[in-house]
């Protein structure tokens, strides 16, 4: 596969650990928005450093928008899915449907729409 291949370039940032889970947690937030601290508490095991790095990558790629409110203390930072990020959620849902169809060892999911998932 060539270095400049669209699939290769996309996989480089989408396949990184935590990336899809961060997008999914943002999708579950009100108006597809969550504060950094909310994301950190929802993603068990992620470090602040990794979360910060992934959010910066997703922002650079146009999947996430960061809004900073410096009028309060501590400074409030909220992350929101962009239109592009919302399109990626459709891909995540398709992956979920594929996994439910073909992977015998998966636990049956009761929420086909991932916004209602508590796991």
Secondary structure, DSSP 8 states (H G I E B T S, - for coil): --TT-HHHHHHHHHSSTTHHHHHHHHHHSGGGEEEHHHHHHHSTT--HHHHHHHHHHHHHTTSEEEEEETTSSS-EEEEEE-HHHHHHHHHHHHHHHHHHHH-TTS---S-SSGGG---
